[in-house]
Amino acid sequence: MDLSLNKRWAPVLLALAGLLVVAGIACGGSDSDDGGSAAAPAAPAAPAAPAAAEKAAAAEKAEAAAPAAKAESAKAGGKSEAAAAAKPAATVAKAAAAKATTAPAAASGGPTGTITRAFRTLESVYGIGYVGPYRGSATNQLGGIEEALFNYEDGDPMHPFLVDKWDIDTAGTRASLTLKSGLKWQSPIGFEDEDFGELNAAELAEWFNRSNATTNPESTYGDAGDFAAIFLEAKAVDDLTVEIALVAPLYYCLPVSQFGCLSAARGVHKVTSADTHGIDWARSHHIGTGPYVQGDDCKPGDRCSMHAVDSHWRTTGNVATMIGIQVPEATTQIAMLKNGAIDMTELDYKLLPDVVADGFTFLETMPGGYVGQSILFPGNLWEHSHARTDEPLAPWDALPLAEDYPWIGNPWGDQGATCADGDGLGHDLCGNAPYTDDNNPDGMDDMEQARLVRLALSTAIDRGAILSSLLNDLGTPIYSEYMGPEYPGWDAARETGCFDWIGGDISCSGTAESVPWKIADGDLDVAGDLLTTAGYPLVDGVRQGFGELVLQAYAAEAGPVGLEVADTIMSDWTRLGIEISGLVEDYGGVISPRMRQRIQYLPVLKNGDVHSNVYPIDWPLPVVDTSSSRPGWGVGFESQAGAKWVFEILGEKDASVRAEKHLNWVDYSMFWLQYAGVFQVPKGIVVNDRIKSWDGYQQHYSNVSGNPEFIVLND
């Protein structure tokens, strides 16, 4: 199998690309927070070492000494016993427990020492999230500044953290949060003599309202859409208590947990510094309540430091100084690990065997947590009105329905059909797409045709080969965004049953057959038959009438190896007789704005909003899969069924009923193949022998713990 990126990732341009590079788009994900994994404009070459780094000389030698990484040859099939046995036993350092429940106490004697961590991309500091481009802050990459209102403890993602107590009224329409008292805003280095006060109800209400896309439509905060789906205006009712009106009845979950309940996962930060110090100062100075503060040396593309607070309300960090430096090349990172210039870095999973053999450890900093990647199929716009506001969405006028793309289903009619307002279920409003749909097999509508295409594309993916050749057999295949072998509720033998496109149960008949949760993996014969059934026969090795398929990707959840994963998938699809090309674009500046503007129609390899498998069985919920998150970020498709079920689940008090509704959502999503799941891998980072352990709180978005205060050094 040819895995050369140069051969497959040909330059492909969309006609509107130049018009769509919009800075500052809010997104439900946090891809650039997890170690700088999100694609960014070309970064400066890796510095030999930051000017102030303790190990400058050693780092200068590293680049010249960088060894080439060995490439594994691709092979078919799943994870074999032989492969598993060949994997070094020390590759993955797992904690005995599946979750971190109690924060370790600080080491006696106070914080000591310095840890240096390499990032492929080190971002700017974004001290106020609601203003500026969609990027993760360098200070979030290192962690320690922000603290969440709630955290994951003893299986409860809504365990109070900064919050002392909370409740939701009996109608499920108003949440009340009461803060702990004495939560000090920590002063950045260089401003130690300035008192920034304490987090109180007025500050918390400002954070909510400036971040929320509903109360501040201009917000570029990463969780603006998640807030918009749930929250209306927040108001301070006394010094420590905030009340927030809720969009719809909700009883058990708020998007303000570090774990990511309903997706949001970031912590509170001081937004009112923009009022007292100006926008520019506030953007470059990140102030939170956490056990670390920002240094005075933060420069994007170079370095940033974080410093432990001597006395903190919760815990004092063991490590005095955390330094992040930008080192784009994996070979340079490895060389710097070997000569001691850095202490930790995230590496592609395929590089781990050699690194572990050299005495380093792949350490899970949130034991039991996995992150996955899927192929999204944006452009499937199946909502005619906004889920919260009833605003008309006119999906038939959107760019994805300007042409009859094989993977996009159109329930709204076309130039050659009749579709009047209100003429069927789901069609409260209806129009005609601007093309004539003349390639559907007899008796098959466009929705079923596109569903078969998506199922074929998913079936053709050789997930076993991807895991074996590119991911060191560390993970497992997944076939959906919302379910996999490491999720509660997984059942490989379960079948989806059949649904209509608005979520109703229907009898399976004709081409509408139940889909197993574990589909045929890499079966090109089955995939080819599905395409033929969908009206795209193979003639002389080419799928007739299909046209070119472009797969978009960027260095996402698994890092740069994701581009090689995309290349492998395209190789599989090429063998189906489909003309394939790849397109690598910046996620935050290009792809995310297209999603938000409902004009993205190319499939994208990333995840939707599921960055962790450690969920109760009734989570996650499909908020970003619907219009309910708008005007914030969404995944580029909209489902009437998902919009209906989100609010049904949120309003259900019985956990067992919520669990069944969640599994029903998984069945629907898998039947309609909104996502083609690909893989799931453990979250972690490569460390040297200075680091003894790092058992942080479970987090939704990050691949590496955002709690550096829990790093324990060897004596």
CORBELUR-V700758 format. One record per helix or strand of 3 or more residues. SS is the DSSP state (a for helix, b for strand). FROM is the first residue (numbers start at 1). LEN is the number of residues. If there is no record, write none. Layout:
ss = <SS	SS>
from = <FROM	FROM>
len = <LEN	LEN>
This chain:
ss = <a	a	a	a	b	a	b	b	b	b	a	a	b	b	a	a	b	b	b	a	a	b	b	a	a	a	a	b	a	b	a	b	a	b	a	a	a	b	b	b	a	b>
from = <5	17	56	81	112	138	150	156	163	174	201	224	231	241	273	279	292	303	319	330	349	361	370	395	399	446	463	476	524	548	561	579	587	603	627	640	655	675	685	691	708	711>
len = <4	3	10	6	8	5	4	5	6	6	11	7	6	6	5	6	3	6	8	10	9	3	7	3	3	15	8	3	10	6	14	6	10	4	3	11	17	8	3	4	3	3>
